[in-house]
Amino acid sequence: MPAPPGRHAPPPPSLPLLPRTVAGRVRTLTALIILALVALLASTWAAVGAARDGVRVIGHDAGPQVVATGDLYFHLTDMDAHLANALLIGNSRDLGVRRDQLLARYEQSRARAGTALLQASRLADDPTEEETARDLLDALGRYERYASQALLLDEQADHAAGPPPQRVLDVYRQATDLMKLDLLPKAYNLTLDNGTLVRHTYESERSAVLTGRTLVVVTGLLLLALLLVLKYYLYVRFRRVLNPGVALATLAALVLVAWSTSMLSSQAGHLRDAKRDGFDPILALSRTRAISNSANADQTRFLLDPDRADTYEQTYLSKSQSILYLQADSLPEYTEAVEAQGPSWQRAQFLGFLGDEAERDLTGGQAKAFEKVLNDFRTFQLADRRIRDLATDGDTNAAVRARLGTGPDTGIRLFAQYDASLNALVNLHRRDFDAAVRAGDDGTNGWDVVLPVSGLVILVLVTAGVRPRLAEYR
């Protein structure tokens, strides 16, 4: 039997900040434990909310919208590329590819661009974005009218492979200028706006998660310290070696703090993986695909519109250097520099979008896919030099054949091979992105229940531990 209160018991530990009576001290310690518990639960709840907001924006809101608008940019450039191809081939029947096949590809790209634009419109949740999406729809309609008119005039002209009549070029210029000066900048603005939103959300919400984790550790340690103080006080004052309620509450609090800290660390990691290893490379490589496709179209425009050939050659060089930058003052110099790089690439020697990709911590499969992208890009650039040399020598038919023919080393085939390699690398990053988003979603499942139930359990255990002791003073 424990000694009766106040008899033959050593004096209680000195707690000058607590009330003078034993019951008052127990009640005050209990109140402080409850306050620390509430602070712990509130910190964890806020951090879980920040983690969910981050995953929602990156994985389900602005992130997918960026991907959709990136696809829109690609399909818009693809439309213009296939339109130029269809106008360049004319009525030729000896290239192995027919005009109706190129027109079918144009229609396919047009349908995909429309689908991507509708998806971007549905995801738009800002008045400015909604207005931009409406402007894009209007501009796309105008582009399609110019394209239809150019195709009709081209069919009526019934010309051989090569540049079409001037009246066709005049209408096509209106279409491609509308694409370059209106459609593509607006599509990129949608991507840029939402990319900025993703970046800001990532920085703020991940910081909130990490700050919340720190608060959880601090409030958790405070809660554990108060529970240990209460347990020690009850032991000294009441000669109870073990108070089951307080002991279990301390164990439950320790588990909650450790579990919450681990969960928040994992959530911060999932946000980092989704942004750094998924979203960032997807956005950069989607942009790379779109710019590559536009450069691919410039290869056709170089042959299609001789009066603008120098302009299209310069824009081709500019786009190529934005994809993979090597120092060069002209396209021939650039092609020589690319040729000198492969097939064993010195990654420290080039910049651009692919230079950024080279700096990432690529896994085995990603590294192999990236090497294929680089070598396919090199092969396409060498084919471009062959096409331009034929055109410069005045052999237009051979140049068109080298560009649009069905051989394995034609420009259109080699670009398709390069684009497929790029898309395969994008899909590898998208797989990592989807996995990080799923892990982020799953990581906070059930915490709406875990937190209140844990708090209630700890509260009940503490109450069960101190109530019998307080009853001795009634």
Phi, psi and omega in degrees: 000133176290155178295142177301153181304132176085356183242129176055018178256143178296156180297146180295158178299150182286119178230078190297335182275351182263164178303164184281332181274154179297313181298319179296322179293320179295316180296319180295315176301319179297318179296319178296322177297318180296317178297316178296322178296315178299317178298319178297313181295319180295318179297316180294318181299314180296319180293321176298319177298318178296319178297317179295319178297318179298314179295321180298312183292313184288318188264339188229350185239265184295325180301304177299330178293322176298316179298318180296316179289330173296318175297322178300313180302316181297312184292329175295314178296327179293321175304309184294325178296314181289329175297314178297319179299317181295323179288326182289325187286334178059223182261017184298139178242001187249016180263353181087350176230138184258160179300319182294331176292318178292323177293325177296321178292324176298314180296323178295316178295321179298317179296318180292322177297319178297318179296315179296323179292319178296320178296317178296324179294318180294325182279345181295127180233019179231140181305321179295317178296318179297320178294319178298319179296320178295319178297322178296318178300316179296314181294323178296322176298319178294320178299315181297325177294316177298317181298315180298319180294318179295319179295321179295313179297322180293320178295322179292328181290328177051054185263164177285172179301133183133193182299135178280177177300161185298323182296330175289316180297323180299318180287319179298322178299321177298320180293310185288329175293321176298321179296312186286324188263344184234299186297306185294318176299321179293319178297320179292325178299320176299315179297317183294315181299314182285330174296321177295319178298317179298316181296314180295319179296316179301312183297315184287315184286322177293322175298320179295322179295315181293321176295318177299321178298319177298316179296323178298316179296315182295309181292328178294316177296322177297316179299314180297320179297317179295321178296319179293322176298315179298315180299317179294319180296316178296323179295312183292316186283323186249003178059035178258111180297321182227125171252102188305317182298310181292322179297314179293322177298319178297317178297316179297319179295320178298316179297316181297315181296314181296316181295315180297316180297317179296317180298315182292324175298318178295319181295319176299321177293320179296319177297317179297315181296318181297320182280307189282317186263350181241291187297311184302307179292327177299313180298313182295317182285329174296319175297320178299316178300316182295315180294321177299318181293323176294320176295322176301319177294325177298331177296320176288317182298328177303322179275329186285322188233085184302328181294334179252015186301317180297320179297315181292329176293320180291318179293326176298316179297314181300317180292320179298319180289332175290332178283309180218104187273124168228141183298123178195142180262352180211165181296317177302320178296320180295316180298320177296321179293320177294317180298322181290338182287318189271172355278352177262101187281136173265096192295336180288350187262359179225155182237210181083189181301316180288333173294321176297320179296324180296335181278350182283160178275082186280141175284178182302310180294321179292319180297319179294317179296323180293320176301322179293321177302313182298315182289325176291325175297316179299316180297318178297320180295323178292324176294324178299318179298321179296317180296315182290326177295319178295318180294320180295326178283357177088005180267077185297317182299317179293323179295318178295320179297318179293335179274312190245359183293178184262002179295163183290342184245024176281158183302316184292325179289316182291327175293319178300323178293316178297316181295322178296322177294318176300314182296324178296321178292320176301317182295327176294318177292325180294326177297317177295321179298311180298320180295319179294321179293317178299317179296322177295319177296314183290330186295334181252005177298134175087351183288342172296334178265319184302314185294307180295322180294316179298315178299318180295318180299313180297319180297316179296318181294318178296316179299317179296331181282325185262338185299314179299325180291320179292329181296335180291345182254008178282000000 
